[in-house]
Every structure is written in C-alpha cells, then in structure tokens.
C-alpha cells in the first residue's frame, strides 16, 4: 500500500527543478498514468504562488519506470489571480510526460449548479469489494491496494456472458490517508480518479470475448470544480461511449456523497494488440 502524499512528493533541486520517486505501489502495467500526472501536479503546486489547481492537461510520451524522475516547471503566464505553468517529467534524460497547469488564487464570479449526479447508491449502502470477492482473491495489480472500493455494478462471474455498457462507476476511498487539507495533494486524488475509468469503461462491452488488446493513454485533462478536502469517499464515474478506428475517448466525473461534482475530464487512448 502506498501513501498519496508521500508517493507524489517532489524534492527541489534548483530553480524550477525537482526530483520525485515513482513508487511501485501504484503499478498498473507500469506506473499508473494518473499517478504520474499527479506528480506533475504536485510540482506545479510547489512553484505557483496561487492556492489551488484550476485545470490540468498532459500528454503521456512514454511509459515511465519505477524510480527517480526529473521534473522541470516553467511559468508561462504569471498573473495576480491565475498562473499558467508547463511541467516536464523526464527519466534517464527521456521525456515521460508534458503537462500544462493553471492555478488560481482567491477569485469570485457568477454562481450556478445544474449538474445532475448519477442515480446510484451511496458508499454506506454498498459492500466492500473484499466482501464480494473470495477471501483468498488478490487484486490484479498493486495499484488497487491503495483504495477501499465499493463497486456499483459488481458481477461475481468475470468475464461476463455478454457485452456490458461502456461505463465504470465505483466509490473509492484512498488508503491509508483518505483526504488532505493541502489542495494540491487533494487535487491529486481527482487527477488519478479522472484517469482511472478509461480502460475499465471501454473494455466492458468486449470483456466477454477477452480481446487481446491494451490501450495506452495518449492524453489526460482535468477541470477542478470544487475542493474534495473533507470528503473521504469519492465516486469515480466514467464512460467510453465510442471506440472506433483504433481509438477510444472517455469522460470521467468525480462526485462526493450528496451529489457534489468536484472534477471532470477525460482523454483519448490508442489500442495496442498484445503479443500472442
């Protein structure tokens, strides 16, 4: 089990430069993309004068390895209320990720909320995944040990007997620390949960056939709407309604109990056939 604050921390090495250690506790086919992106977010937070993240977008340039990465942060536009930064992650001198981050200070404006939360049971009404699986079942990747999970559409028999809707929803609580007062660490929760449902959503219509594909993520974007601090359980609500021509896009939303929308975003993935 990892710890989000520790495992996304960056260490200053100079003006606008840092190192970070990618932990194998976050492994899904290598370091999970949203986790790597969260390191970039933390580096931006360490350099900006503003209090909280507003928007994050990145391109994944190659799969990182576990261990040290070098991080460079460059301010592209500094303002009194908002700052734009470019963040670059490198490993062994090779680019891993390029990101753009907007941060904001105290701002005010028009207020409305027409969001419609999904009609699903809250986490207090659902069973833990460990209660639903056999006692000796192990998670498919170490990444899942970082959460207490309560799935919405659980099926004991998997692969299923036919196509399922291209949607993946699960209540998740980070372990061992569930929530953080630091808005940049807590924002890392939303980055990870926005990235998470890409493959689970797109795979569900095809899982019954066990197709020989993986799907590396090309890009990720996250809009931060409301702070998640104080909300231990977050609903990861993802969908990938169209998969065609070797690509699929997904959209994700992050909700708290009570129907508050905290973040939204998505990205694009490209299929790769697994070696036979």
Secondary structure, 3 states (H helix, E strand, C coil): CCCHHHHCCCEEEECCEEEEEECHHHECCCECHHHHHHHHHHHHHHHCCCCEEEEEEEEECCCCCCEEEEEEEEEEEECCCEEEEEEEEEECCEEEEEEEEEEECCCCCCCCCCCCCCCCCCHHHCCCHHHHCCCCCCCCCHHHHHEEEEECCCCCCCCCCCCCCCEEEEEEEECCCCCCCCHHHHHHHHHHHHHHHHHHHHHHCCHHHCCCEEEEEEEEEEEECCCCCCCCCEEEEEEEEEEECCEEEEEEEEEECCCEEEEEEEEEEEEEECCC
